[in-house]
Amino acid sequence: MANTKSAQKMVRKLKKRTEINGARRSRMRTFVRRLEDAIKAGDKGAAQEAFQAAQPEIMRAAQKGILHKNTASRKISRLASRVKAIA
């Protein structure tokens, strides 16, 4: 339990930030899931569209501190190669 006013305020801020970060993480995962579904279906056009939508979401998550920038780059690279591999 927070003992000082400043500590109580930090707890409030932490709860708010956790909620915002959770929403951002969920949004990113939703875009990636749509891309995964398009890849599994083998629909190259839909996969490319989904990739174009997912890529900025992943980078935005990296900018906001949800993902490390290298993790975001690796994720984008692997997804891009999977989209490219669809025949």
PDB file of N, CA, C and O in Angstrom:
ATOM      1  N   MET A   1       0.841  -1.185   0.000  1.00  0.00           N
ATOM      2  CA  MET A   1       0.000   0.000   0.000  1.00  0.00           C
ATOM      3  C   MET A   1       0.885   1.248   0.000  1.00  0.00           C
ATOM      4  O   MET A   1       1.870   1.319   0.735  1.00  0.00           O
ATOM      5  N   ALA A   2       0.528   2.222  -0.825  1.00  0.00           N
ATOM      6  CA  ALA A   2       1.305   3.452  -0.928  1.00  0.00           C
ATOM      7  C   ALA A   2       1.117   4.294   0.335  1.00  0.00           C
ATOM      8  O   ALA A   2      -0.003   4.470   0.815  1.00  0.00           O
ATOM      9  N   ASN A   3       2.219   4.809   0.860  1.00  0.00           N
ATOM     10  CA  ASN A   3       2.169   5.549   2.122  1.00  0.00           C
ATOM     11  C   ASN A   3       2.108   7.053   1.948  1.00  0.00           C
ATOM     12  O   ASN A   3       1.578   7.747   2.816  1.00  0.00           O
ATOM     13  N   THR A   4       2.630   7.573   0.862  1.00  0.00           N
ATOM     14  CA  THR A   4       2.644   9.019   0.664  1.00  0.00           C
ATOM     15  C   THR A   4       1.714   9.395  -0.482  1.00  0.00           C
ATOM     16  O   THR A   4       1.293   8.550  -1.271  1.00  0.00           O
ATOM     17  N   LYS A   5       1.404  10.701  -0.550  1.00  0.00           N
ATOM     18  CA  LYS A   5       0.529  11.176  -1.622  1.00  0.00           C
ATOM     19  C   LYS A   5       1.162  10.933  -2.985  1.00  0.00           C
ATOM     20  O   LYS A   5       0.482  10.546  -3.935  1.00  0.00           O
ATOM     21  N   SER A   6       2.453  11.160  -3.073  1.00  0.00           N
ATOM     22  CA  SER A   6       3.120  10.970  -4.368  1.00  0.00           C
ATOM     23  C   SER A   6       3.108   9.494  -4.774  1.00  0.00           C
ATOM     24  O   SER A   6       2.968   9.168  -5.953  1.00  0.00           O
ATOM     25  N   ALA A   7       3.256   8.613  -3.794  1.00  0.00           N
ATOM     26  CA  ALA A   7       3.217   7.179  -4.094  1.00  0.00           C
ATOM     27  C   ALA A   7       1.817   6.758  -4.513  1.00  0.00           C
ATOM     28  O   ALA A   7       1.657   5.913  -5.393  1.00  0.00           O
ATOM     29  N   GLN A   8       0.803   7.347  -3.884  1.00  0.00           N
ATOM     30  CA  GLN A   8      -0.585   7.044  -4.260  1.00  0.00           C
ATOM     31  C   GLN A   8      -0.860   7.510  -5.686  1.00  0.00           C
ATOM     32  O   GLN A   8      -1.536   6.826  -6.454  1.00  0.00           O
ATOM     33  N   LYS A   9      -0.328   8.681  -6.028  1.00  0.00           N
ATOM     34  CA  LYS A   9      -0.502   9.195  -7.388  1.00  0.00           C
ATOM     35  C   LYS A   9       0.207   8.287  -8.393  1.00  0.00           C
ATOM     36  O   LYS A   9      -0.317   8.031  -9.477  1.00  0.00           O
ATOM     37  N   MET A  10       1.383   7.809  -8.037  1.00  0.00           N
ATOM     38  CA  MET A  10       2.106   6.914  -8.938  1.00  0.00           C
ATOM     39  C   MET A  10       1.338   5.615  -9.162  1.00  0.00           C
ATOM     40  O   MET A  10       1.364   5.058 -10.260  1.00  0.00           O
ATOM     41  N   VAL A  11       0.656   5.132  -8.129  1.00  0.00           N
ATOM     42  CA  VAL A  11      -0.160   3.924  -8.274  1.00  0.00           C
ATOM     43  C   VAL A  11      -1.304   4.184  -9.243  1.00  0.00           C
ATOM     44  O   VAL A  11      -1.615   3.341 -10.086  1.00  0.00           O
ATOM     45  N   ARG A  12      -1.937   5.363  -9.121  1.00  0.00           N
ATOM     46  CA  ARG A  12      -3.029   5.716 -10.037  1.00  0.00           C
ATOM     47  C   ARG A  12      -2.513   5.805 -11.470  1.00  0.00           C
ATOM     48  O   ARG A  12      -3.139   5.290 -12.396  1.00  0.00           O
ATOM     49  N   LYS A  13      -1.374   6.456 -11.644  1.00  0.00           N
ATOM     50  CA  LYS A  13      -0.792   6.596 -12.976  1.00  0.00           C
ATOM     51  C   LYS A  13      -0.420   5.239 -13.560  1.00  0.00           C
ATOM     52  O   LYS A  13      -0.603   4.992 -14.752  1.00  0.00           O
ATOM     53  N   LEU A  14       0.103   4.364 -12.708  1.00  0.00           N
ATOM     54  CA  LEU A  14       0.494   3.031 -13.158  1.00  0.00           C
ATOM     55  C   LEU A  14      -0.708   2.239 -13.660  1.00  0.00           C
ATOM     56  O   LEU A  14      -0.624   1.560 -14.684  1.00  0.00           O
ATOM     57  N   LYS A  15      -1.826   2.325 -12.941  1.00  0.00           N
ATOM     58  CA  LYS A  15      -3.042   1.614 -13.366  1.00  0.00           C
ATOM     59  C   LYS A  15      -3.511   2.119 -14.724  1.00  0.00           C
ATOM     60  O   LYS A  15      -3.865   1.336 -15.606  1.00  0.00           O
ATOM     61  N   LYS A  16      -3.508   3.447 -14.879  1.00  0.00           N
ATOM     62  CA  LYS A  16      -3.950   4.049 -16.134  1.00  0.00           C
ATOM     63  C   LYS A  16      -3.020   3.634 -17.282  1.00  0.00           C
ATOM     64  O   LYS A  16      -3.484   3.264 -18.360  1.00  0.00           O
ATOM     65  N   ARG A  17      -1.709   3.700 -17.040  1.00  0.00           N
ATOM     66  CA  ARG A  17      -0.731   3.356 -18.068  1.00  0.00           C
ATOM     67  C   ARG A  17      -0.830   1.881 -18.455  1.00  0.00           C
ATOM     68  O   ARG A  17      -0.708   1.528 -19.628  1.00  0.00           O
ATOM     69  N   THR A  18      -1.054   1.019 -17.448  1.00  0.00           N
ATOM     70  CA  THR A  18      -1.186  -0.413 -17.709  1.00  0.00           C
ATOM     71  C   THR A  18      -2.383  -0.679 -18.609  1.00  0.00           C
ATOM     72  O   THR A  18      -2.317  -1.506 -19.518  1.00  0.00           O
ATOM     73  N   GLU A  19      -3.473   0.025 -18.349  1.00  0.00           N
ATOM     74  CA  GLU A  19      -4.677  -0.137 -19.163  1.00  0.00           C
ATOM     75  C   GLU A  19      -4.428   0.312 -20.603  1.00  0.00           C
ATOM     76  O   GLU A  19      -4.827  -0.368 -21.548  1.00  0.00           O
ATOM     77  N   ILE A  20      -3.770   1.453 -20.764  1.00  0.00           N
ATOM     78  CA  ILE A  20      -3.475   1.973 -22.100  1.00  0.00           C
ATOM     79  C   ILE A  20      -2.545   1.020 -22.851  1.00  0.00           C
ATOM     80  O   ILE A  20      -2.770   0.715 -24.022  1.00  0.00           O
ATOM     81  N   ASN A  21      -1.496   0.552 -22.161  1.00  0.00           N
ATOM     82  CA  ASN A  21      -0.551  -0.367 -22.799  1.00  0.00           C
ATOM     83  C   ASN A  21      -1.229  -1.674 -23.200  1.00  0.00           C
ATOM     84  O   ASN A  21      -0.931  -2.232 -24.256  1.00  0.00           O
ATOM     85  N   GLY A  22      -2.137  -2.158 -22.362  1.00  0.00           N
ATOM     86  CA  GLY A  22      -2.872  -3.384 -22.681  1.00  0.00           C
ATOM     87  C   GLY A  22      -3.711  -3.219 -23.930  1.00  0.00           C
ATOM     88  O   GLY A  22      -3.788  -4.123 -24.762  1.00  0.00           O
ATOM     89  N   ALA A  23      -4.348  -2.048 -24.062  1.00  0.00           N
ATOM     90  CA  ALA A  23      -5.168  -1.778 -25.244  1.00  0.00           C
ATOM     91  C   ALA A  23      -4.295  -1.720 -26.497  1.00  0.00           C
ATOM     92  O   ALA A  23      -4.663  -2.252 -27.544  1.00  0.00           O
ATOM     93  N   ARG A  24      -3.144  -1.075 -26.381  1.00  0.00           N
ATOM     94  CA  ARG A  24      -2.240  -0.976 -27.536  1.00  0.00           C
ATOM     95  C   ARG A  24      -1.706  -2.342 -27.939  1.00  0.00           C
ATOM     96  O   ARG A  24      -1.627  -2.664 -29.125  1.00  0.00           O
ATOM     97  N   ARG A  25      -1.339  -3.141 -26.942  1.00  0.00           N
ATOM     98  CA  ARG A  25      -0.827  -4.494 -27.216  1.00  0.00           C
ATOM     99  C   ARG A  25      -1.912  -5.342 -27.884  1.00  0.00           C
ATOM    100  O   ARG A  25      -1.636  -6.084 -28.827  1.00  0.00           O
ATOM    101  N   SER A  26      -3.139  -5.228 -27.390  1.00  0.00           N
ATOM    102  CA  SER A  26      -4.254  -5.989 -27.943  1.00  0.00           C
ATOM    103  C   SER A  26      -4.523  -5.580 -29.392  1.00  0.00           C
ATOM    104  O   SER A  26      -4.767  -6.432 -30.246  1.00  0.00           O
ATOM    105  N   ARG A  27      -4.478  -4.269 -29.664  1.00  0.00           N
ATOM    106  CA  ARG A  27      -4.703  -3.772 -31.021  1.00  0.00           C
ATOM    107  C   ARG A  27      -3.643  -4.324 -31.976  1.00  0.00           C
ATOM    108  O   ARG A  27      -3.966  -4.766 -33.079  1.00  0.00           O
ATOM    109  N   MET A  28      -2.385  -4.298 -31.550  1.00  0.00           N
ATOM    110  CA  MET A  28      -1.304  -4.822 -32.380  1.00  0.00           C
ATOM    111  C   MET A  28      -1.510  -6.308 -32.649  1.00  0.00           C
ATOM    112  O   MET A  28      -1.374  -6.763 -33.785  1.00  0.00           O
ATOM    113  N   ARG A  29      -1.836  -7.060 -31.605  1.00  0.00           N
ATOM    114  CA  ARG A  29      -2.033  -8.498 -31.759  1.00  0.00           C
ATOM    115  C   ARG A  29      -3.204  -8.806 -32.682  1.00  0.00           C
ATOM    116  O   ARG A  29      -3.167  -9.793 -33.417  1.00  0.00           O
ATOM    117  N   THR A  30      -4.240  -7.978 -32.656  1.00  0.00           N
ATOM    118  CA  THR A  30      -5.391  -8.175 -33.540  1.00  0.00           C
ATOM    119  C   THR A  30      -4.964  -8.044 -35.000  1.00  0.00           C
ATOM    120  O   THR A  30      -5.341  -8.863 -35.838  1.00  0.00           O
ATOM    121  N   PHE A  31      -4.177  -7.014 -35.300  1.00  0.00           N
ATOM    122  CA  PHE A  31      -3.706  -6.822 -36.673  1.00  0.00           C
ATOM    123  C   PHE A  31      -2.819  -7.984 -37.112  1.00  0.00           C
ATOM    124  O   PHE A  31      -2.919  -8.454 -38.246  1.00  0.00           O
ATOM    125  N   VAL A  32      -1.955  -8.443 -36.214  1.00  0.00           N
ATOM    126  CA  VAL A  32      -1.074  -9.570 -36.543  1.00  0.00           C
ATOM    127  C   VAL A  32      -1.901 -10.836 -36.745  1.00  0.00           C
ATOM    128  O   VAL A  32      -1.606 -11.631 -37.637  1.00  0.00           O
ATOM    129  N   ARG A  33      -2.930 -11.029 -35.928  1.00  0.00           N
ATOM    130  CA  ARG A  33      -3.786 -12.214 -36.050  1.00  0.00           C
ATOM    131  C   ARG A  33      -4.510 -12.216 -37.400  1.00  0.00           C
ATOM    132  O   ARG A  33      -4.640 -13.263 -38.034  1.00  0.00           O
ATOM    133  N   ARG A  34      -4.980 -11.045 -37.837  1.00  0.00           N
ATOM    134  CA  ARG A  34      -5.631 -10.957 -39.156  1.00  0.00           C
ATOM    135  C   ARG A  34      -4.647 -11.341 -40.259  1.00  0.00           C
ATOM    136  O   ARG A  34      -5.011 -12.026 -41.215  1.00  0.00           O
ATOM    137  N   LEU A  35      -3.413 -10.901 -40.119  1.00  0.00           N
ATOM    138  CA  LEU A  35      -2.386 -11.253 -41.098  1.00  0.00           C
ATOM    139  C   LEU A  35      -2.110 -12.753 -41.076  1.00  0.00           C
ATOM    140  O   LEU A  35      -1.993 -13.378 -42.129  1.00  0.00           O
ATOM    141  N   GLU A  36      -2.006 -13.331 -39.885  1.00  0.00           N
ATOM    142  CA  GLU A  36      -1.777 -14.782 -39.748  1.00  0.00           C
ATOM    143  C   GLU A  36      -2.904 -15.567 -40.425  1.00  0.00           C
ATOM    144  O   GLU A  36      -2.653 -16.559 -41.108  1.00  0.00           O
ATOM    145  N   ASP A  37      -4.143 -15.115 -40.231  1.00  0.00           N
ATOM    146  CA  ASP A  37      -5.286 -15.796 -40.845  1.00  0.00           C
ATOM    147  C   ASP A  37      -5.209 -15.731 -42.367  1.00  0.00           C
ATOM    148  O   ASP A  37      -5.486 -16.719 -43.047  1.00  0.00           O
ATOM    149  N   ALA A  38      -4.832 -14.567 -42.904  1.00  0.00           N
ATOM    150  CA  ALA A  38      -4.715 -14.415 -44.356  1.00  0.00           C
ATOM    151  C   ALA A  38      -3.596 -15.301 -44.903  1.00  0.00           C
ATOM    152  O   ALA A  38      -3.727 -15.874 -45.985  1.00  0.00           O
ATOM    153  N   ILE A  39      -2.505 -15.411 -44.161  1.00  0.00           N
ATOM    154  CA  ILE A  39      -1.391 -16.261 -44.593  1.00  0.00           C
ATOM    155  C   ILE A  39      -1.821 -17.723 -44.599  1.00  0.00           C
ATOM    156  O   ILE A  39      -1.527 -18.456 -45.543  1.00  0.00           O
ATOM    157  N   LYS A  40      -2.517 -18.146 -43.547  1.00  0.00           N
ATOM    158  CA  LYS A  40      -2.974 -19.537 -43.465  1.00  0.00           C
ATOM    159  C   LYS A  40      -3.955 -19.866 -44.578  1.00  0.00           C
ATOM    160  O   LYS A  40      -3.975 -20.988 -45.084  1.00  0.00           O
ATOM    161  N   ALA A  41      -4.775 -18.879 -44.962  1.00  0.00           N
ATOM    162  CA  ALA A  41      -5.738 -19.091 -46.034  1.00  0.00           C
ATOM    163  C   ALA A  41      -5.050 -19.146 -47.399  1.00  0.00           C
ATOM    164  O   ALA A  41      -5.623 -19.652 -48.363  1.00  0.00           O
ATOM    165  N   GLY A  42      -3.830 -18.629 -47.481  1.00  0.00           N
ATOM    166  CA  GLY A  42      -3.097 -18.653 -48.743  1.00  0.00           C
ATOM    167  C   GLY A  42      -3.515 -17.561 -49.703  1.00  0.00           C
ATOM    168  O   GLY A  42      -3.206 -17.632 -50.893  1.00  0.00           O
ATOM    169  N   ASP A  43      -4.214 -16.548 -49.208  1.00  0.00           N
ATOM    170  CA  ASP A  43      -4.687 -15.446 -50.045  1.00  0.00           C
ATOM    171  C   ASP A  43      -3.622 -14.345 -50.063  1.00  0.00           C
ATOM    172  O   ASP A  43      -3.503 -13.568 -49.116  1.00  0.00           O
ATOM    173  N   LYS A  44      -2.858 -14.293 -51.145  1.00  0.00           N
ATOM    174  CA  LYS A  44      -1.729 -13.365 -51.209  1.00  0.00           C
ATOM    175  C   LYS A  44      -2.173 -11.906 -51.164  1.00  0.00           C
ATOM    176  O   LYS A  44      -1.550 -11.088 -50.488  1.00  0.00           O
ATOM    177  N   GLY A  45      -3.240 -11.578 -51.875  1.00  0.00           N
ATOM    178  CA  GLY A  45      -3.730 -10.197 -51.888  1.00  0.00           C
ATOM    179  C   GLY A  45      -4.164  -9.736 -50.505  1.00  0.00           C
ATOM    180  O   GLY A  45      -3.803  -8.648 -50.055  1.00  0.00           O
ATOM    181  N   ALA A  46      -4.939 -10.576 -49.843  1.00  0.00           N
ATOM    182  CA  ALA A  46      -5.403 -10.237 -48.494  1.00  0.00           C
ATOM    183  C   ALA A  46      -4.237 -10.182 -47.519  1.00  0.00           C
ATOM    184  O   ALA A  46      -4.215  -9.349 -46.612  1.00  0.00           O
ATOM    185  N   ALA A  47      -3.272 -11.069 -47.710  1.00  0.00           N
ATOM    186  CA  ALA A  47      -2.107 -11.089 -46.825  1.00  0.00           C
ATOM    187  C   ALA A  47      -1.281  -9.816 -46.988  1.00  0.00           C
ATOM    188  O   ALA A  47      -0.787  -9.262 -46.006  1.00  0.00           O
ATOM    189  N   GLN A  48      -1.134  -9.359 -48.219  1.00  0.00           N
ATOM    190  CA  GLN A  48      -0.374  -8.129 -48.446  1.00  0.00           C
ATOM    191  C   GLN A  48      -1.082  -6.924 -47.839  1.00  0.00           C
ATOM    192  O   GLN A  48      -0.444  -6.058 -47.240  1.00  0.00           O
ATOM    193  N   GLU A  49      -2.408  -6.872 -47.996  1.00  0.00           N
ATOM    194  CA  GLU A  49      -3.174  -5.778 -47.388  1.00  0.00           C
ATOM    195  C   GLU A  49      -3.060  -5.820 -45.874  1.00  0.00           C
ATOM    196  O   GLU A  49      -2.856  -4.791 -45.229  1.00  0.00           O
ATOM    197  N   ALA A  50      -3.192  -7.009 -45.314  1.00  0.00           N
ATOM    198  CA  ALA A  50      -3.102  -7.164 -43.864  1.00  0.00           C
ATOM    199  C   ALA A  50      -1.702  -6.800 -43.370  1.00  0.00           C
ATOM    200  O   ALA A  50      -1.554  -6.221 -42.294  1.00  0.00           O
ATOM    201  N   PHE A  51      -0.686  -7.135 -44.146  1.00  0.00           N
ATOM    202  CA  PHE A  51       0.687  -6.792 -43.765  1.00  0.00           C
ATOM    203  C   PHE A  51       0.884  -5.281 -43.771  1.00  0.00           C
ATOM    204  O   PHE A  51       1.521  -4.723 -42.877  1.00  0.00           O
ATOM    205  N   GLN A  52       0.326  -4.619 -44.800  1.00  0.00           N
ATOM    206  CA  GLN A  52       0.432  -3.161 -44.876  1.00  0.00           C
ATOM    207  C   GLN A  52      -0.248  -2.492 -43.685  1.00  0.00           C
ATOM    208  O   GLN A  52       0.170  -1.420 -43.246  1.00  0.00           O
ATOM    209  N   ALA A  53      -1.296  -3.129 -43.164  1.00  0.00           N
ATOM    210  CA  ALA A  53      -1.988  -2.583 -41.995  1.00  0.00           C
ATOM    211  C   ALA A  53      -1.257  -2.933 -40.699  1.00  0.00           C
ATOM    212  O   ALA A  53      -1.233  -2.132 -39.764  1.00  0.00           O
ATOM    213  N   ALA A  54      -0.669  -4.113 -40.642  1.00  0.00           N
ATOM    214  CA  ALA A  54      -0.032  -4.584 -39.407  1.00  0.00           C
ATOM    215  C   ALA A  54       1.325  -3.928 -39.166  1.00  0.00           C
ATOM    216  O   ALA A  54       1.699  -3.675 -38.021  1.00  0.00           O
ATOM    217  N   GLN A  55       2.053  -3.657 -40.228  1.00  0.00           N
ATOM    218  CA  GLN A  55       3.409  -3.126 -40.072  1.00  0.00           C
ATOM    219  C   GLN A  55       3.440  -1.817 -39.271  1.00  0.00           C
ATOM    220  O   GLN A  55       4.221  -1.722 -38.324  1.00  0.00           O
ATOM    221  N   PRO A  56       2.631  -0.808 -39.605  1.00  0.00           N
ATOM    222  CA  PRO A  56       2.685   0.418 -38.797  1.00  0.00           C
ATOM    223  C   PRO A  56       2.205   0.214 -37.358  1.00  0.00           C
ATOM    224  O   PRO A  56       2.664   0.900 -36.445  1.00  0.00           O
ATOM    225  N   GLU A  57       1.296  -0.719 -37.162  1.00  0.00           N
ATOM    226  CA  GLU A  57       0.834  -0.994 -35.796  1.00  0.00           C
ATOM    227  C   GLU A  57       1.959  -1.570 -34.947  1.00  0.00           C
ATOM    228  O   GLU A  57       2.104  -1.219 -33.776  1.00  0.00           O
ATOM    229  N   ILE A  58       2.750  -2.451 -35.540  1.00  0.00           N
ATOM    230  CA  ILE A  58       3.876  -3.048 -34.808  1.00  0.00           C
ATOM    231  C   ILE A  58       4.917  -1.972 -34.493  1.00  0.00           C
ATOM    232  O   ILE A  58       5.430  -1.918 -33.376  1.00  0.00           O
ATOM    233  N   MET A  59       5.229  -1.122 -35.463  1.00  0.00           N
ATOM    234  CA  MET A  59       6.212  -0.065 -35.224  1.00  0.00           C
ATOM    235  C   MET A  59       5.693   0.957 -34.220  1.00  0.00           C
ATOM    236  O   MET A  59       6.468   1.493 -33.427  1.00  0.00           O
ATOM    237  N   ARG A  60       4.410   1.228 -34.244  1.00  0.00           N
ATOM    238  CA  ARG A  60       3.818   2.146 -33.267  1.00  0.00           C
ATOM    239  C   ARG A  60       3.948   1.575 -31.861  1.00  0.00           C
ATOM    240  O   ARG A  60       4.231   2.302 -30.909  1.00  0.00           O
ATOM    241  N   ALA A  61       3.738   0.276 -31.740  1.00  0.00           N
ATOM    242  CA  ALA A  61       3.897  -0.380 -30.436  1.00  0.00           C
ATOM    243  C   ALA A  61       5.342  -0.257 -29.957  1.00  0.00           C
ATOM    244  O   ALA A  61       5.589  -0.082 -28.764  1.00  0.00           O
ATOM    245  N   ALA A  62       6.289  -0.348 -30.880  1.00  0.00           N
ATOM    246  CA  ALA A  62       7.698  -0.211 -30.507  1.00  0.00           C
ATOM    247  C   ALA A  62       7.994   1.215 -30.049  1.00  0.00           C
ATOM    248  O   ALA A  62       8.726   1.423 -29.081  1.00  0.00           O
ATOM    249  N   GLN A  63       7.427   2.189 -30.742  1.00  0.00           N
ATOM    250  CA  GLN A  63       7.646   3.582 -30.364  1.00  0.00           C
ATOM    251  C   GLN A  63       7.058   3.893 -28.994  1.00  0.00           C
ATOM    252  O   GLN A  63       7.609   4.699 -28.244  1.00  0.00           O
ATOM    253  N   LYS A  64       5.952   3.262 -28.672  1.00  0.00           N
ATOM    254  CA  LYS A  64       5.279   3.519 -27.397  1.00  0.00           C
ATOM    255  C   LYS A  64       5.843   2.689 -26.254  1.00  0.00           C
ATOM    256  O   LYS A  64       5.396   2.818 -25.114  1.00  0.00           O
ATOM    257  N   GLY A  65       6.823   1.838 -26.550  1.00  0.00           N
ATOM    258  CA  GLY A  65       7.456   1.065 -25.497  1.00  0.00           C
ATOM    259  C   GLY A  65       6.774  -0.249 -25.181  1.00  0.00           C
ATOM    260  O   GLY A  65       7.091  -0.881 -24.173  1.00  0.00           O
ATOM    261  N   ILE A  66       5.839  -0.676 -26.024  1.00  0.00           N
ATOM    262  CA  ILE A  66       5.158  -1.951 -25.809  1.00  0.00           C
ATOM    263  C   ILE A  66       6.089  -3.095 -26.203  1.00  0.00           C
ATOM    264  O   ILE A  66       6.156  -4.122 -25.528  1.00  0.00           O
ATOM    265  N   LEU A  67       6.807  -2.896 -27.311  1.00  0.00           N
ATOM    266  CA  LEU A  67       7.800  -3.861 -27.787  1.00  0.00           C
ATOM    267  C   LEU A  67       9.150  -3.151 -27.889  1.00  0.00           C
ATOM    268  O   LEU A  67       9.210  -1.934 -28.064  1.00  0.00           O
ATOM    269  N   HIS A  68      10.215  -3.912 -27.780  1.00  0.00           N
ATOM    270  CA  HIS A  68      11.538  -3.369 -28.077  1.00  0.00           C
ATOM    271  C   HIS A  68      11.630  -3.195 -29.589  1.00  0.00           C
ATOM    272  O   HIS A  68      11.041  -3.971 -30.342  1.00  0.00           O
ATOM    273  N   LYS A  69      12.368  -2.177 -30.037  1.00  0.00           N
ATOM    274  CA  LYS A  69      12.423  -1.899 -31.480  1.00  0.00           C
ATOM    275  C   LYS A  69      12.997  -3.067 -32.272  1.00  0.00           C
ATOM    276  O   LYS A  69      12.571  -3.314 -33.401  1.00  0.00           O
ATOM    277  N   ASN A  70      13.962  -3.794 -31.693  1.00  0.00           N
ATOM    278  CA  ASN A  70      14.522  -4.945 -32.401  1.00  0.00           C
ATOM    279  C   ASN A  70      13.502  -6.077 -32.502  1.00  0.00           C
ATOM    280  O   ASN A  70      13.448  -6.782 -33.510  1.00  0.00           O
ATOM    281  N   THR A  71      12.704  -6.248 -31.467  1.00  0.00           N
ATOM    282  CA  THR A  71      11.652  -7.263 -31.491  1.00  0.00           C
ATOM    283  C   THR A  71      10.640  -6.931 -32.580  1.00  0.00           C
ATOM    284  O   THR A  71      10.200  -7.808 -33.322  1.00  0.00           O
ATOM    285  N   ALA A  72      10.277  -5.651 -32.666  1.00  0.00           N
ATOM    286  CA  ALA A  72       9.325  -5.218 -33.687  1.00  0.00           C
ATOM    287  C   ALA A  72       9.892  -5.454 -35.085  1.00  0.00           C
ATOM    288  O   ALA A  72       9.186  -5.942 -35.967  1.00  0.00           O
ATOM    289  N   SER A  73      11.152  -5.111 -35.286  1.00  0.00           N
ATOM    290  CA  SER A  73      11.784  -5.304 -36.590  1.00  0.00           C
ATOM    291  C   SER A  73      11.848  -6.778 -36.951  1.00  0.00           C
ATOM    292  O   SER A  73      11.595  -7.152 -38.097  1.00  0.00           O
ATOM    293  N   ARG A  74      12.183  -7.613 -35.985  1.00  0.00           N
ATOM    294  CA  ARG A  74      12.254  -9.057 -36.233  1.00  0.00           C
ATOM    295  C   ARG A  74      10.878  -9.604 -36.596  1.00  0.00           C
ATOM    296  O   ARG A  74      10.748 -10.420 -37.508  1.00  0.00           O
ATOM    297  N   LYS A  75       9.856  -9.152 -35.880  1.00  0.00           N
ATOM    298  CA  LYS A  75       8.492  -9.613 -36.135  1.00  0.00           C
ATOM    299  C   LYS A  75       8.052  -9.217 -37.548  1.00  0.00           C
ATOM    300  O   LYS A  75       7.476 -10.027 -38.274  1.00  0.00           O
ATOM    301  N   ILE A  76       8.326  -7.978 -37.926  1.00  0.00           N
ATOM    302  CA  ILE A  76       7.962  -7.491 -39.258  1.00  0.00           C
ATOM    303  C   ILE A  76       8.710  -8.273 -40.332  1.00  0.00           C
ATOM    304  O   ILE A  76       8.126  -8.657 -41.346  1.00  0.00           O
ATOM    305  N   SER A  77       9.990  -8.508 -40.112  1.00  0.00           N
ATOM    306  CA  SER A  77      10.803  -9.237 -41.081  1.00  0.00           C
ATOM    307  C   SER A  77      10.272 -10.650 -41.298  1.00  0.00           C
ATOM    308  O   SER A  77      10.153 -11.109 -42.434  1.00  0.00           O
ATOM    309  N   ARG A  78       9.957 -11.332 -40.208  1.00  0.00           N
ATOM    310  CA  ARG A  78       9.467 -12.706 -40.323  1.00  0.00           C
ATOM    311  C   ARG A  78       8.094 -12.756 -40.987  1.00  0.00           C
ATOM    312  O   ARG A  78       7.819 -13.653 -41.784  1.00  0.00           O
ATOM    313  N   LEU A  79       7.233 -11.792 -40.657  1.00  0.00           N
ATOM    314  CA  LEU A  79       5.915 -11.756 -41.293  1.00  0.00           C
ATOM    315  C   LEU A  79       6.052 -11.451 -42.784  1.00  0.00           C
ATOM    316  O   LEU A  79       5.351 -12.039 -43.608  1.00  0.00           O
ATOM    317  N   ALA A  80       6.956 -10.530 -43.131  1.00  0.00           N
ATOM    318  CA  ALA A  80       7.157 -10.169 -44.537  1.00  0.00           C
ATOM    319  C   ALA A  80       7.634 -11.368 -45.341  1.00  0.00           C
ATOM    320  O   ALA A  80       7.184 -11.585 -46.466  1.00  0.00           O
ATOM    321  N   SER A  81       8.541 -12.147 -44.768  1.00  0.00           N
ATOM    322  CA  SER A  81       9.042 -13.314 -45.496  1.00  0.00           C
ATOM    323  C   SER A  81       7.944 -14.359 -45.663  1.00  0.00           C
ATOM    324  O   SER A  81       7.900 -15.054 -46.678  1.00  0.00           O
ATOM    325  N   ARG A  82       7.059 -14.476 -44.678  1.00  0.00           N
ATOM    326  CA  ARG A  82       5.950 -15.428 -44.797  1.00  0.00           C
ATOM    327  C   ARG A  82       4.950 -14.974 -45.856  1.00  0.00           C
ATOM    328  O   ARG A  82       4.405 -15.797 -46.591  1.00  0.00           O
ATOM    329  N   VAL A  83       4.707 -13.660 -45.937  1.00  0.00           N
ATOM    330  CA  VAL A  83       3.799 -13.138 -46.967  1.00  0.00           C
ATOM    331  C   VAL A  83       4.418 -13.357 -48.342  1.00  0.00           C
ATOM    332  O   VAL A  83       3.729 -13.741 -49.286  1.00  0.00           O
ATOM    333  N   LYS A  84       5.717 -13.113 -48.449  1.00  0.00           N
ATOM    334  CA  LYS A  84       6.417 -13.268 -49.725  1.00  0.00           C
ATOM    335  C   LYS A  84       6.417 -14.720 -50.192  1.00  0.00           C
ATOM    336  O   LYS A  84       6.420 -14.986 -51.394  1.00  0.00           O
ATOM    337  N   ALA A  85       6.413 -15.656 -49.251  1.00  0.00           N
ATOM    338  CA  ALA A  85       6.491 -17.081 -49.587  1.00  0.00           C
ATOM    339  C   ALA A  85       5.178 -17.647 -50.120  1.00  0.00           C
ATOM    340  O   ALA A  85       5.158 -18.756 -50.656  1.00  0.00           O
ATOM    341  N   ILE A  86       4.078 -16.897 -49.980  1.00  0.00           N
ATOM    342  CA  ILE A  86       2.793 -17.395 -50.489  1.00  0.00           C
ATOM    343  C   ILE A  86       2.866 -17.462 -52.009  1.00  0.00           C
ATOM    344  O   ILE A  86       3.188 -16.471 -52.664  1.00  0.00           O
ATOM    345  N   ALA A  87       2.570 -18.619 -52.562  1.00  0.00           N
ATOM    346  CA  ALA A  87       2.667 -18.809 -54.020  1.00  0.00           C
ATOM    347  C   ALA A  87       1.364 -18.481 -54.709  1.00  0.00           C
ATOM    348  O   ALA A  87       1.268 -18.586 -55.931  1.00  0.00           O
TER     349      ALA A  87
END
